[in-house]
Amino acid sequence: MKDAYKAYCQMATCNGPIIRRNCAFNLPGVAKALGERFALELSGLCEFLAKDMDEEVRYILAAGIHQSATLLVPRGNYDRLFGAVCALLEDDNPHVRMNALENFHELLSAFVRD
């Protein structure tokens, strides 16, 4: 499991935007598979990808941010995940903002604390 996280982390932080786009697309699945053990680390990667220089990385991440947040908030770093969501909602690209808002109810529900 540690090797899988390490490989994902290296791909998510590499120089190739196409690889980072695929990592952004697969973040909900990785959160499902590795979230119990690596939620804190995945929260940081989520924030990193939300501030990526490539617009498509942010666009793809925003489309699934509600799923990633739902899986990571209970065990992850609340502040980093919230920072990622705020970065996507304040993005200069209106398509990124719209993707983040498309499932806004689910997104907000993920951050509700009991």
N, C-alpha and C positions, 0 to 999 in steps of 0.2 A: 504494500500500500504506500509506503514511504517513497519507493522508487517511482510509482505512478504520479504522486504529487510533485516530486522533484522534476520529472519530465514535463509535466503540465506547466509548472512554474517557469521552467527554462523556455518553453515555447511561448508562453504568454508575455514574456519580457524580452523576446528576441528582436532583432532588427527588421525582420520581414513582416510587413503589414498584412500580407495574406495569411500568414500563420497566426498572427494576433487576431485577425478577423475570425478564424476558425475557433480559436480559444474563446473568444467572446461568445460565439454561437453555442459552444459546448459547455459554457460555465454552469447552466442549470443541471446538466447531466453529471458533470464532475462534482457539483455540490451534493447531488443525490448520492453519488457513489462514495465520495471521500469526506463529505461534510461533517459526519460525526466526529471524525478524528482531526480534520484539518480545517475546521470552520473559521478559526481566527486567521489563518494564513490565506484562505480563499477570500475572506472579507477584504484583506489588504490588496489582493490581486484584482478584486472587483473595483475597488477605488482606483487602482492604477490604470485599469482599462477604461474606466469612465473619464479619465483625463488624457487619454491617448491622443497623439497628434493627428492620427488618421481618422477622418470623419466616419468612415464606414465601420471601423471598430466600435466607435461610440454608438452609431446607429444600430448595429447588430446587438450590442450589449443592452441598449435601451429596450429593444423588443422583448427581451427575456428577463429584464431586471426584476419584475414582479415574482417570477419563479425562483430566481436566485435568492432574493430577499426572504421569501417564504421559507426556504430551506436553510438559510444561513443565520438569520436573525436569532433564533433560539439559542444557538451555541457560538455564534460568531462575535465579531467586534461591532457592536451596535453603532458606534460613532463612525467607523470607517464605512460601513454599509450606508448609513444615512448620508455621509459625505458623498458617496458615489451617486446616490439618487439625486441629491441636490445639484451635483455637477452636471448630471444629465438633464435635469429640469431647467438649468440655467445655461445650457449649451447655446452657442451662437447659431448653430444649424437648426432651423425650425423642424426638420424631419426627425432629428434626434429627440427633440422635446416632445414631438407628437407621438413617437414610439413609446417614450416613457409614460406619457399620459394615457395611452390607449387602454391600459389595464390599471388605472390609477387606484380604483377601489381595492383591488387585490394588493397593490403595493402598499397602500396605507394600512390595510388590515394586517400586513406582515409586521409592521412596526408598532402595533398596539400592544402595550404591556398590560398584563393582568394586575 
